Amino acid sequence: MPSASAHVIAVDLGGTQFRVALFDAAGRLLRREAFPTHGEQGPAAVLDRIAAGCRDMLTQLPAGGSLAGVGVAAPSPIDPKRGVVFQAPNLPGWVDIPLRDELARRLDLPVLAGNDANLAALGEWRFGAGRDHGDLVYLTISTGVGSGFVSAGRLLVGHSGLAGEAGHMVLQLDGPLCSCGKHGCFEALASGTAIHREAVRRAPLAPDSALGRRDPLTAAAVDEEAERGDPLARELMEAAGRATGAGVASLVHIFDPDIVVIGGGVSRSGPLWWDAVQRSAREHVLLAYLPGLRIVPAGLGDDAGLFGAAAAVLNPAAAGA
Amino acid sequence: MPSASAHVIAVDLGGTQFRVALFDAAGRLLRREAFPTHGEQGPAAVLDRIAAGCRDMLTQLPAGGSLAGVGVAAPSPIDPKRGVVFQAPNLPGWVDIPLRDELARRLDLPVLAGNDANLAALGEWRFGAGRDHGDLVYLTISTGVGSGFVSAGRLLVGHSGLAGEAGHMVLQLDGPLCSCGKHGCFEALASGTAIHREAVRRAPLAPDSALGRRDPLTAAAVDEEAERGDPLARELMEAAGRATGAGVASLVHIFDPDIVVIGGGVSRSGPLWWDAVQRSAREHVLLAYLPGLRIVPAGLGDDAGLFGAAAAVLNPAAAGA
């Protein structure tokens, strides 16, 4: 167990940049830095750069402060027992990389590693919108749909660290093609990619819609036009919100959470999308779940992974480690 | 904690009968009796009858044996902290009934109560087809679709005891009507009720099919005709199996289990249905899950709830109590 006064370093590794942050034992973010990942240089070089970033951060420790360890959120499933990255689609060459041990060796410090969406769930549960709740369902809806689940105060990691991929649960048998090659996934109906795909397909057929004049035609642009009242844009945001609400309902039936937290770029959409999510979730759950159903925006924004990595070091048992 | 040599009484409460069983501390079923529930007499009378059944069973304790407690599997969600039945659709008047405390008072023994499908999952995990696995997904497919989940050796009960209702996750947005009043639930596509519904709808349109001559036209009859080669029956069993496999895939993405166990009446179907389940699950999961995917029939049959109730008393922490 870390000592009560020990600090923690958290790392959030992404395809274009990684961030390093210093937290105190109460989970206060004291300092944060971002560095380019340079993934094209391969895993060893990236690990060296992360280690250098952590050593820099160590120099920021308050006088007399000690360090409990380093937590890393990685954009890949992580073997929970061995701390090994299976395969990170956004990091060239990252297949079966022993992230935890390689970083621990470079830093001579205890390291704990986990999947970024799972750790973001832990972060929101410990320090964000899910604070003071025992059972949390977390969704991050952006290009894809990621998720993480805290049940009775413990993060689900699964047998091989692959738990929490709700983006690929089936929501529409034989539905639209997903980026994963399968059909009808939650992600294929609710993600920013899905909103963009439908906008590109439908805009040419609706010459009166403002969508045809938006360049680039992003999901955020569709949301803007929806909030301004464009009928096609409204239809697309409502469909995405309805799919999101149905996915939330499925997860509520499975987990019976006391709170559902939604983050990611699409969650910054306006009230039209949020209303569709709330309405659809209530339409799709059994009556017994209605009184306790709370669906709220994430509280930590892009920092959820960093907070989660810190939370994992501060409380390894809750992180499933 | 129960002493290592203590016995356990397990009760499985159903709408038409309840069963009482005596287990030793190793989970061996020593004796089992069934009694009519007489639910029409109301909760107090049913509780009296259960208490009498338990007292009868107590007389069967081996000389010098002690009793750790009584476990009860109930056909309803149970508040995990208070042992209260929310509402049992098959038991008249069972709304907000403090099952645990009412039975404990009648017997002057420690009582633990849980939902029957959840406890069946625990039973299969501890004593059945999921023995020696840490993370288990359990489905029971009969008139409805029930489920239970063991993650890292602990049963999921949720915030209010409502976890494990995967039968009502959405598998087909705007799909067929479910018994719950919503559309496109897993149960509306994969249950025996769904197979029966489609058989009744389709048989009159297929005069060559043997299904039109089956009376009663049950899901089991459809399975028999499918195994004999009837084309319509094959189509219906394959569709139900495909929906089941898609539901399994969704749960595999969420939980990353090391085993998926399927029980219930429909799971006694022939190889045609099982092949469709296995094929569809593999079609619908991401590649990373394929190497470890194991989907097997339940090992305890109708006794899973009894074994689970015993397992809960022997190991309350694993039962989420």
Interface residues (C-beta under 8 A of the other chain):
Chain A: P77 F86 Q87 G134 D135 S147 F149 S151 A152 R154 L156 V157 G158 H159 S160 G161 L162 A163 G164 E165 A166 G167 H168 M169 V170 L171 Q172 L173 G175 C180 K182 L189 R242 A243 A246 G247 A249 S250 L251 H253 I254 F255 D256 P257 D258 E283 H284 V285 L286 A288 Y289 G292 G320
Chain B: P77 F86 Q87 G134 D135 S147 F149 S151 A152 R154 L156 V157 G158 H159 S160 G161 L162 A163 G164 E165 A166 G167 H168 M169 V170 L171 Q172 L173 G175 C180 K182 L189 R242 A243 A246 G247 A249 S250 L251 H253 I254 F255 D256 P257 D258 E283 H284 V285 L286 A288 Y289 G292 G320
